[in-house]
């Protein structure tokens, strides 16, 4: 679902944000769709959970996503 390119020169959290935004804009992700949990995404991409959390937090700050506990 998501791909990370370490050679891109762009921060990993920014790559995650861009991909999620693109999926929202294209309609691939719709309102009330659930993103993978921070831990699940981190495990799938083999990256730190803190990196995923930073991407999710920034998306929420921008109003693109909402966290529901």
Biopython code that builds the backbone (N, CA, C, O; Angstrom):
import numpy as np
from Bio.PDB.StructureBuilder import StructureBuilder

atoms = [
    (1, "UNK", "N", (0.828, -1.192, 0.000)),
    (1, "UNK", "CA", (0.000, 0.000, 0.000)),
    (1, "UNK", "C", (0.875, 1.259, 0.000)),
    (1, "UNK", "O", (0.656, 2.167, -0.802)),
    (2, "UNK", "N", (1.858, 1.312, 0.892)),
    (2, "UNK", "CA", (2.749, 2.466, 0.961)),
    (2, "UNK", "C", (4.163, 2.014, 0.662)),
    (2, "UNK", "O", (4.568, 0.910, 1.025)),
    (3, "UNK", "N", (4.920, 2.892, -0.015)),
    (3, "UNK", "CA", (6.301, 2.585, -0.351)),
    (3, "UNK", "C", (7.204, 3.716, 0.121)),
    (3, "UNK", "O", (6.874, 4.897, 0.017)),
    (4, "UNK", "N", (8.359, 3.305, 0.644)),
    (4, "UNK", "CA", (9.346, 4.270, 1.106)),
    (4, "UNK", "C", (10.578, 4.141, 0.226)),
    (4, "UNK", "O", (11.037, 3.034, -0.056)),
    (5, "UNK", "N", (11.109, 5.276, -0.207)),
    (5, "UNK", "CA", (12.327, 5.292, -1.009)),
    (5, "UNK", "C", (13.412, 6.032, -0.222)),
    (5, "UNK", "O", (13.451, 7.263, -0.213)),
    (6, "UNK", "N", (14.303, 5.261, 0.449)),
    (6, "UNK", "CA", (15.341, 5.895, 1.261)),
    (6, "UNK", "C", (16.291, 6.771, 0.438)),
    (6, "UNK", "O", (16.925, 7.675, 0.983)),
    (7, "UNK", "N", (16.390, 6.513, -0.852)),
    (7, "UNK", "CA", (17.322, 7.253, -1.711)),
    (7, "UNK", "C", (16.719, 8.556, -2.241)),
    (7, "UNK", "O", (17.405, 9.312, -2.930)),
    (8, "UNK", "N", (15.465, 8.828, -1.937)),
    (8, "UNK", "CA", (14.787, 9.991, -2.514)),
    (8, "UNK", "C", (15.308, 11.314, -1.965)),
    (8, "UNK", "O", (15.122, 12.356, -2.594)),
    (9, "UNK", "N", (15.950, 11.290, -0.815)),
    (9, "UNK", "CA", (16.411, 12.531, -0.216)),
    (9, "UNK", "C", (15.320, 13.240, 0.566)),
    (9, "UNK", "O", (15.578, 14.268, 1.192)),
    (10, "UNK", "N", (14.106, 12.708, 0.542)),
    (10, "UNK", "CA", (12.979, 13.282, 1.269)),
    (10, "UNK", "C", (12.781, 12.491, 2.565)),
    (10, "UNK", "O", (12.923, 11.269, 2.576)),
    (11, "UNK", "N", (12.458, 13.179, 3.637)),
    (11, "UNK", "CA", (12.242, 12.508, 4.923)),
    (11, "UNK", "C", (11.162, 11.435, 4.782)),
    (11, "UNK", "O", (10.203, 11.598, 4.028)),
    (12, "UNK", "N", (11.333, 10.339, 5.518)),
    (12, "UNK", "CA", (10.395, 9.222, 5.420)),
    (12, "UNK", "C", (8.992, 9.642, 5.841)),
    (12, "UNK", "O", (8.010, 9.253, 5.208)),
    (13, "UNK", "N", (8.893, 10.437, 6.910)),
    (13, "UNK", "CA", (7.551, 10.852, 7.342)),
    (13, "UNK", "C", (6.869, 11.696, 6.266)),
    (13, "UNK", "O", (5.650, 11.632, 6.103)),
    (14, "UNK", "N", (7.660, 12.493, 5.527)),
    (14, "UNK", "CA", (7.084, 13.293, 4.439)),
    (14, "UNK", "C", (6.615, 12.395, 3.301)),
    (14, "UNK", "O", (5.586, 12.670, 2.682)),
    (15, "UNK", "N", (7.351, 11.332, 3.018)),
    (15, "UNK", "CA", (6.924, 10.397, 1.973)),
    (15, "UNK", "C", (5.595, 9.749, 2.354)),
    (15, "UNK", "O", (4.709, 9.596, 1.513)),
    (16, "UNK", "N", (5.459, 9.372, 3.616)),
    (16, "UNK", "CA", (4.206, 8.761, 4.086)),
    (16, "UNK", "C", (3.067, 9.773, 3.947)),
    (16, "UNK", "O", (1.992, 9.446, 3.443)),
    (17, "UNK", "N", (3.312, 10.999, 4.397)),
    (17, "UNK", "CA", (2.278, 12.038, 4.304)),
    (17, "UNK", "C", (1.840, 12.268, 2.865)),
    (17, "UNK", "O", (0.644, 12.341, 2.584)),
    (18, "UNK", "N", (2.795, 12.382, 1.958)),
    (18, "UNK", "CA", (2.468, 12.630, 0.543)),
    (18, "UNK", "C", (1.613, 11.507, -0.034)),
    (18, "UNK", "O", (0.657, 11.755, -0.769)),
    (19, "UNK", "N", (1.969, 10.266, 0.307)),
    (19, "UNK", "CA", (1.215, 9.133, -0.234)),
    (19, "UNK", "C", (-0.208, 9.094, 0.317)),
    (19, "UNK", "O", (-1.155, 8.810, -0.416)),
    (20, "UNK", "N", (-0.353, 9.379, 1.605)),
    (20, "UNK", "CA", (-1.698, 9.395, 2.189)),
    (20, "UNK", "C", (-2.516, 10.534, 1.588)),
    (20, "UNK", "O", (-3.679, 10.339, 1.235)),
    (21, "UNK", "N", (-1.922, 11.721, 1.467)),
    (21, "UNK", "CA", (-2.623, 12.858, 0.860)),
    (21, "UNK", "C", (-3.051, 12.531, -0.567)),
    (21, "UNK", "O", (-4.178, 12.828, -0.964)),
    (22, "UNK", "N", (-2.160, 11.926, -1.329)),
    (22, "UNK", "CA", (-2.475, 11.581, -2.722)),
    (22, "UNK", "C", (-3.653, 10.613, -2.772)),
    (22, "UNK", "O", (-4.514, 10.728, -3.644)),
    (23, "UNK", "N", (-3.696, 9.665, -1.845)),
    (23, "UNK", "CA", (-4.801, 8.705, -1.833)),
    (23, "UNK", "C", (-6.111, 9.367, -1.425)),
    (23, "UNK", "O", (-7.176, 8.993, -1.917)),
    (24, "UNK", "N", (-6.038, 10.340, -0.536)),
    (24, "UNK", "CA", (-7.248, 11.075, -0.145)),
    (24, "UNK", "C", (-7.758, 11.903, -1.322)),
    (24, "UNK", "O", (-8.946, 11.873, -1.643)),
    (25, "UNK", "N", (-6.851, 12.643, -1.962)),
    (25, "UNK", "CA", (-7.227, 13.520, -3.077)),
    (25, "UNK", "C", (-7.775, 12.722, -4.253)),
    (25, "UNK", "O", (-8.724, 13.151, -4.910)),
    (26, "UNK", "N", (-7.181, 11.563, -4.518)),
    (26, "UNK", "CA", (-7.621, 10.735, -5.651)),
    (26, "UNK", "C", (-8.915, 9.983, -5.355)),
    (26, "UNK", "O", (-9.536, 9.428, -6.262)),
    (27, "UNK", "N", (-9.320, 9.966, -4.095)),
    (27, "UNK", "CA", (-10.533, 9.236, -3.736)),
    (27, "UNK", "C", (-10.277, 7.793, -3.367)),
    (27, "UNK", "O", (-11.206, 7.061, -3.025)),
    (28, "UNK", "N", (-9.029, 7.380, -3.433)),
    (28, "UNK", "CA", (-8.675, 6.012, -3.044)),
    (28, "UNK", "C", (-8.966, 5.798, -1.556)),
    (28, "UNK", "O", (-9.457, 4.744, -1.153)),
    (29, "UNK", "N", (-8.655, 6.814, -0.750)),
    (29, "UNK", "CA", (-9.027, 6.811, 0.665)),
    (29, "UNK", "C", (-10.218, 7.736, 0.819)),
    (29, "UNK", "O", (-10.185, 8.890, 0.393)),
    (30, "UNK", "N", (-11.272, 7.216, 1.433)),
    (30, "UNK", "CA", (-12.492, 7.995, 1.589)),
    (30, "UNK", "C", (-12.708, 8.335, 3.061)),
    (30, "UNK", "O", (-12.061, 7.777, 3.946)),
    (31, "UNK", "N", (-13.625, 9.255, 3.299)),
    (31, "UNK", "CA", (-13.969, 9.615, 4.667)),
    (31, "UNK", "C", (-14.379, 8.357, 5.420)),
    (31, "UNK", "O", (-15.106, 7.518, 4.888)),
    (32, "UNK", "N", (-13.920, 8.229, 6.640)),
    (32, "UNK", "CA", (-14.181, 7.098, 7.542)),
    (32, "UNK", "C", (-13.367, 5.852, 7.214)),
    (32, "UNK", "O", (-13.498, 4.845, 7.909)),
    (33, "UNK", "N", (-12.527, 5.887, 6.173)),
    (33, "UNK", "CA", (-11.586, 4.789, 5.957)),
    (33, "UNK", "C", (-10.578, 4.809, 7.094)),
    (33, "UNK", "O", (-10.243, 5.870, 7.622)),
    (34, "UNK", "N", (-10.107, 3.649, 7.462)),
    (34, "UNK", "CA", (-9.180, 3.536, 8.586)),
    (34, "UNK", "C", (-7.772, 3.288, 8.068)),
    (34, "UNK", "O", (-7.530, 2.356, 7.301)),
    (35, "UNK", "N", (-6.848, 4.140, 8.504)),
    (35, "UNK", "CA", (-5.434, 3.941, 8.171)),
    (35, "UNK", "C", (-4.872, 2.844, 9.066)),
    (35, "UNK", "O", (-5.409, 2.591, 10.144)),
    (36, "UNK", "N", (-3.799, 2.191, 8.633)),
    (36, "UNK", "CA", (-3.170, 1.190, 9.505)),
    (36, "UNK", "C", (-2.713, 1.857, 10.798)),
    (36, "UNK", "O", (-2.402, 3.048, 10.816)),
    (37, "UNK", "N", (-2.677, 1.084, 11.873)),
    (37, "UNK", "CA", (-2.180, 1.628, 13.136)),
    (37, "UNK", "C", (-0.717, 2.026, 12.971)),
    (37, "UNK", "O", (-0.039, 1.571, 12.049)),
    (38, "UNK", "N", (-0.244, 2.871, 13.864)),
    (38, "UNK", "CA", (1.149, 3.313, 13.821)),
    (38, "UNK", "C", (2.075, 2.107, 13.851)),
    (38, "UNK", "O", (3.010, 2.015, 13.056)),
    (39, "UNK", "N", (1.816, 1.192, 14.761)),
    (39, "UNK", "CA", (2.685, 0.014, 14.888)),
    (39, "UNK", "C", (2.646, -0.873, 13.653)),
    (39, "UNK", "O", (3.678, -1.365, 13.198)),
    (40, "UNK", "N", (1.455, -1.072, 13.116)),
    (40, "UNK", "CA", (1.314, -1.916, 11.920)),
    (40, "UNK", "C", (2.060, -1.311, 10.740)),
    (40, "UNK", "O", (2.794, -2.008, 10.041)),
    (41, "UNK", "N", (1.871, -0.013, 10.519)),
    (41, "UNK", "CA", (2.545, 0.660, 9.404)),
    (41, "UNK", "C", (4.062, 0.604, 9.602)),
    (41, "UNK", "O", (4.803, 0.335, 8.656)),
    (42, "UNK", "N", (4.521, 0.857, 10.825)),
    (42, "UNK", "CA", (5.960, 0.835, 11.103)),
    (42, "UNK", "C", (6.543, -0.548, 10.823)),
    (42, "UNK", "O", (7.629, -0.669, 10.256)),
    (43, "UNK", "N", (5.824, -1.575, 11.217)),
    (43, "UNK", "CA", (6.288, -2.949, 11.002)),
    (43, "UNK", "C", (6.332, -3.282, 9.514)),
    (43, "UNK", "O", (7.302, -3.869, 9.035)),
    (44, "UNK", "N", (5.274, -2.904, 8.780)),
    (44, "UNK", "CA", (5.205, -3.197, 7.346)),
    (44, "UNK", "C", (6.323, -2.498, 6.575)),
    (44, "UNK", "O", (6.911, -3.075, 5.660)),
    (45, "UNK", "N", (6.610, -1.252, 6.952)),
    (45, "UNK", "CA", (7.610, -0.470, 6.232)),
    (45, "UNK", "C", (9.015, -0.635, 6.808)),
    (45, "UNK", "O", (9.995, -0.132, 6.258)),
    (46, "UNK", "N", (9.089, -1.361, 7.943)),
    (46, "UNK", "CA", (10.374, -1.572, 8.627)),
    (46, "UNK", "C", (11.025, -0.247, 9.002)),
    (46, "UNK", "O", (12.205, -0.008, 8.744)),
    (47, "UNK", "N", (10.203, 0.612, 9.626)),
    (47, "UNK", "CA", (10.686, 1.917, 10.089)),
    (47, "UNK", "C", (10.232, 2.112, 11.537)),
    (47, "UNK", "O", (9.475, 1.303, 12.073)),
    (48, "UNK", "N", (10.695, 3.179, 12.153)),
    (48, "UNK", "CA", (10.338, 3.488, 13.530)),
    (48, "UNK", "C", (8.873, 3.903, 13.634)),
    (48, "UNK", "O", (8.345, 4.595, 12.764)),
    (49, "UNK", "N", (8.228, 3.466, 14.716)),
    (49, "UNK", "CA", (6.849, 3.877, 14.972)),
    (49, "UNK", "C", (6.773, 5.395, 15.165)),
    (49, "UNK", "O", (5.758, 6.009, 14.837)),
    (50, "UNK", "N", (7.832, 5.997, 15.691)),
    (50, "UNK", "CA", (7.850, 7.446, 15.888)),
    (50, "UNK", "C", (7.775, 8.193, 14.558)),
    (50, "UNK", "O", (7.190, 9.273, 14.478)),
    (51, "UNK", "N", (8.368, 7.616, 13.522)),
    (51, "UNK", "CA", (8.319, 8.231, 12.189)),
    (51, "UNK", "C", (6.887, 8.222, 11.656)),
    (51, "UNK", "O", (6.414, 9.216, 11.105)),
    (52, "UNK", "N", (6.213, 7.103, 11.823)),
    (52, "UNK", "CA", (4.815, 7.003, 11.382)),
    (52, "UNK", "C", (3.953, 7.958, 12.207)),
    (52, "UNK", "O", (3.089, 8.647, 11.664)),
    (53, "UNK", "N", (4.187, 7.997, 13.507)),
    (53, "UNK", "CA", (3.418, 8.880, 14.382)),
    (53, "UNK", "C", (3.589, 10.338, 13.965)),
    (53, "UNK", "O", (2.626, 11.105, 13.977)),
    (54, "UNK", "N", (4.805, 10.718, 13.599)),
    (54, "UNK", "CA", (5.057, 12.092, 13.157)),
    (54, "UNK", "C", (4.244, 12.398, 11.900)),
    (54, "UNK", "O", (3.647, 13.469, 11.793)),
    (55, "UNK", "N", (4.219, 11.469, 10.956)),
    (55, "UNK", "CA", (3.441, 11.655, 9.727)),
    (55, "UNK", "C", (1.951, 11.784, 10.058)),
    (55, "UNK", "O", (1.280, 12.687, 9.559)),
    (56, "UNK", "N", (1.439, 10.883, 10.896)),
    (56, "UNK", "CA", (0.020, 10.911, 11.256)),
    (56, "UNK", "C", (-0.328, 12.199, 11.995)),
    (56, "UNK", "O", (-1.357, 12.816, 11.723)),
    (57, "UNK", "N", (0.536, 12.605, 12.933)),
    (57, "UNK", "CA", (0.277, 13.832, 13.694)),
    (57, "UNK", "C", (0.246, 15.051, 12.775)),
    (57, "UNK", "O", (-0.615, 15.920, 12.918)),
    (58, "UNK", "N", (1.185, 15.113, 11.834)),
    (58, "UNK", "CA", (1.225, 16.240, 10.898)),
    (58, "UNK", "C", (-0.009, 16.257, 10.006)),
    (58, "UNK", "O", (-0.554, 17.325, 9.727)),
    (59, "UNK", "N", (-0.455, 15.092, 9.558)),
    (59, "UNK", "CA", (-1.665, 15.018, 8.728)),
    (59, "UNK", "C", (-2.876, 15.505, 9.518)),
    (59, "UNK", "O", (-3.760, 16.167, 8.974)),
    (60, "UNK", "N", (-2.906, 15.172, 10.793)),
    (60, "UNK", "CA", (-4.027, 15.618, 11.623)),
    (60, "UNK", "C", (-3.967, 17.136, 11.824)),
    (60, "UNK", "O", (-4.996, 17.809, 11.772)),
    (61, "UNK", "N", (-2.788, 17.666, 12.049)),
    (61, "UNK", "CA", (-2.603, 19.113, 12.208)),
    (61, "UNK", "C", (-3.065, 19.856, 10.955)),
    (61, "UNK", "O", (-3.638, 20.942, 11.044)),
    (62, "UNK", "N", (-2.809, 19.258, 9.783)),
    (62, "UNK", "CA", (-3.212, 19.866, 8.513)),
    (62, "UNK", "C", (-4.709, 19.674, 8.221)),
    (62, "UNK", "O", (-5.227, 20.222, 7.248)),
    (63, "UNK", "N", (-5.393, 18.900, 9.058)),
    (63, "UNK", "CA", (-6.823, 18.673, 8.851)),
    (63, "UNK", "C", (-7.148, 17.594, 7.842)),
    (63, "UNK", "O", (-8.293, 17.469, 7.407)),
    (64, "UNK", "N", (-6.141, 16.806, 7.464)),
    (64, "UNK", "CA", (-6.362, 15.744, 6.481)),
    (64, "UNK", "C", (-6.928, 14.469, 7.117)),
    (64, "UNK", "O", (-7.646, 13.709, 6.467)),
    (65, "UNK", "N", (-6.596, 14.244, 8.393)),
    (65, "UNK", "CA", (-7.048, 13.043, 9.092)),
    (65, "UNK", "C", (-7.521, 13.435, 10.486)),
    (65, "UNK", "O", (-7.276, 14.545, 10.958)),
    (66, "UNK", "N", (-8.210, 12.490, 11.132)),
    (66, "UNK", "CA", (-8.653, 12.648, 12.506)),
    (66, "UNK", "C", (-8.319, 11.371, 13.252)),
    (66, "UNK", "O", (-8.565, 10.269, 12.761)),
    (67, "UNK", "N", (-7.760, 11.525, 14.433)),
    (67, "UNK", "CA", (-7.456, 10.355, 15.264)),
    (67, "UNK", "C", (-8.665, 10.034, 16.135)),
    (67, "UNK", "O", (-9.207, 10.904, 16.816)),
    (68, "UNK", "N", (-9.077, 8.763, 16.098)),
    (68, "UNK", "CA", (-10.184, 8.301, 16.935)),
    (68, "UNK", "C", (-9.623, 7.204, 17.831)),
    (68, "UNK", "O", (-9.064, 6.214, 17.357)),
    (69, "UNK", "N", (-9.786, 7.404, 19.135)),
    (69, "UNK", "CA", (-9.262, 6.410, 20.092)),
    (69, "UNK", "C", (-10.331, 5.407, 20.442)),
    (69, "UNK", "O", (-10.086, 4.494, 21.230)),
]
sb = StructureBuilder()
sb.init_structure("model")
sb.init_model(0)
sb.init_chain("A")
sb.init_seg("    ")
for serial, (resi, resn, name, xyz) in enumerate(atoms, 1):
    if name == "N":
        sb.init_residue(resn, " ", resi, " ")
    sb.init_atom(name, np.array(xyz, "f"), 0.0, 1.0, " ", f" {name:<3s}", serial, name[0])
structure = sb.get_structure()
